[in-house]
Amino acid sequence: MIPVTLITMPNQLVPLSPDTALLRLAANTGHGHADGDTCPACAAQTDIRAQLYNLTEEVRRNMRPAFSRVVVDASADRDVANVVAALTGKLPAQALRDHTVARTFFLVG
């Protein structure tokens, strides 16, 4: 299994080793709605399970080098609890990719 470290505070990110993949969860994109409103575009950018799955697919397709750990910068995301729930199996699976992510990654710390 691949460990995932979640960064929730700005300036908490440390230098990364070459075998570490970095994901940055974006804040509200400001494209015409108030912060906190439900928006499919914003939700897609902060879907950690989809992003982790995409990382594994990129490795499988030789589009990126293999990695042995992941750091997720969620310092701009207001709903960090949702990210933690997704990484700890507290959210129901929405697609087969979610089961793959659950078997491949685990939250540390």
Phi, psi and omega per residue, in radians:
M1 nan 2.677 -3.082
I2 -1.856 2.169 -3.141
P3 -1.293 2.495 3.099
V4 -2.099 2.160 3.078
T5 -1.809 2.273 -3.109
L6 -1.813 2.157 3.090
I7 -1.783 2.143 -3.066
T8 -2.008 -0.205 -3.110
M9 -1.997 2.411 3.063
P10 -1.006 2.593 3.112
N11 1.160 0.311 3.112
Q12 -1.633 -0.234 -3.086
L13 -1.205 2.330 3.136
V14 -1.907 2.904 3.084
P15 -0.982 2.479 -3.078
L16 -1.833 2.553 3.078
S17 -1.375 2.821 -3.104
P18 -1.087 -0.387 -3.127
D19 -1.655 0.325 3.140
T20 -1.917 2.278 3.042
A21 -1.641 2.422 3.129
L22 -1.974 2.241 3.023
L23 -2.036 2.354 3.072
R24 -2.008 2.111 3.073
L25 -1.505 2.140 -3.061
A26 -1.328 2.687 3.007
A27 -1.412 -3.136 3.040
N28 -0.859 2.325 -3.070
T29 -1.391 -0.170 3.097
G30 1.196 0.538 -3.119
H31 -1.696 0.814 2.970
G32 1.867 0.204 3.072
H33 -2.404 2.796 -3.139
A34 -1.276 2.663 3.055
D35 -0.985 2.390 3.102
G36 1.610 -0.262 3.091
D37 -1.182 2.608 3.090
T38 -1.286 2.205 -3.086
C39 -2.535 2.095 -3.136
P40 -1.025 -0.631 3.141
A41 -1.150 -0.777 3.124
C42 -1.182 -0.689 3.136
A43 -1.079 -0.661 3.139
A44 -1.142 -0.597 -3.130
Q45 -1.295 -0.375 -3.105
T46 -1.949 0.210 3.111
D47 -1.394 1.668 -3.041
I48 -1.107 -0.627 -3.133
R49 -1.165 -0.684 3.101
A50 -1.140 -0.718 -3.131
Q51 -1.173 -0.695 3.094
L52 -1.152 -0.709 3.093
Y53 -1.077 -0.751 3.130
N54 -1.061 -0.640 3.075
L55 -1.042 -0.809 -3.127
T56 -1.143 -0.638 3.111
E57 -1.173 -0.667 3.111
E58 -1.117 -0.654 3.079
V59 -1.174 -0.799 -3.127
R60 -1.027 -0.610 -3.111
R61 -1.616 0.195 -3.134
N62 1.008 0.611 3.115
M63 -1.662 -0.197 3.117
R64 -2.695 2.726 3.105
P65 -1.220 2.727 3.092
A66 -1.118 2.738 -3.141
F67 -2.387 2.732 -3.141
S68 -2.045 -0.067 3.038
R69 -2.730 2.814 -3.120
V70 -2.278 2.411 2.994
V71 -1.998 2.219 3.127
V72 -1.907 2.028 3.078
D73 -1.550 1.776 3.137
A74 -1.906 0.366 -3.068
S75 -1.160 -0.380 3.118
A76 -1.625 -0.169 -3.088
D77 -1.507 2.215 -3.133
R78 -1.365 -0.290 -3.072
D79 -1.960 1.051 -3.120
V80 -1.113 -0.538 3.121
A81 -1.048 -0.618 3.110
N82 -1.188 -0.641 3.095
V83 -1.135 -0.805 3.116
V84 -1.068 -0.761 3.124
A85 -1.051 -0.703 3.134
A86 -1.155 -0.657 -3.097
L87 -1.408 -0.281 -3.116
T88 -1.903 0.162 3.078
G89 1.396 0.279 -3.130
K90 -1.490 -0.270 3.075
L91 -1.707 2.463 3.102
P92 -1.144 2.556 3.109
A93 -1.169 2.362 3.134
Q94 -1.788 -0.351 -3.090
A95 -2.709 2.931 3.113
L96 -1.056 -0.522 3.129
R97 -1.027 -0.580 -3.115
D98 -1.136 -0.602 3.086
H99 -1.218 -0.670 3.095
T100 -1.088 -0.782 3.134
V101 -1.104 -0.726 -3.131
A102 -1.096 -0.571 3.137
R103 -1.478 -0.259 -3.023
T104 -1.834 -0.575 -3.000
F105 -2.127 2.668 3.010
F106 -2.505 2.549 -3.126
L107 -1.412 2.292 3.082
V108 -1.925 2.697 3.074
G109 1.446 nan nan
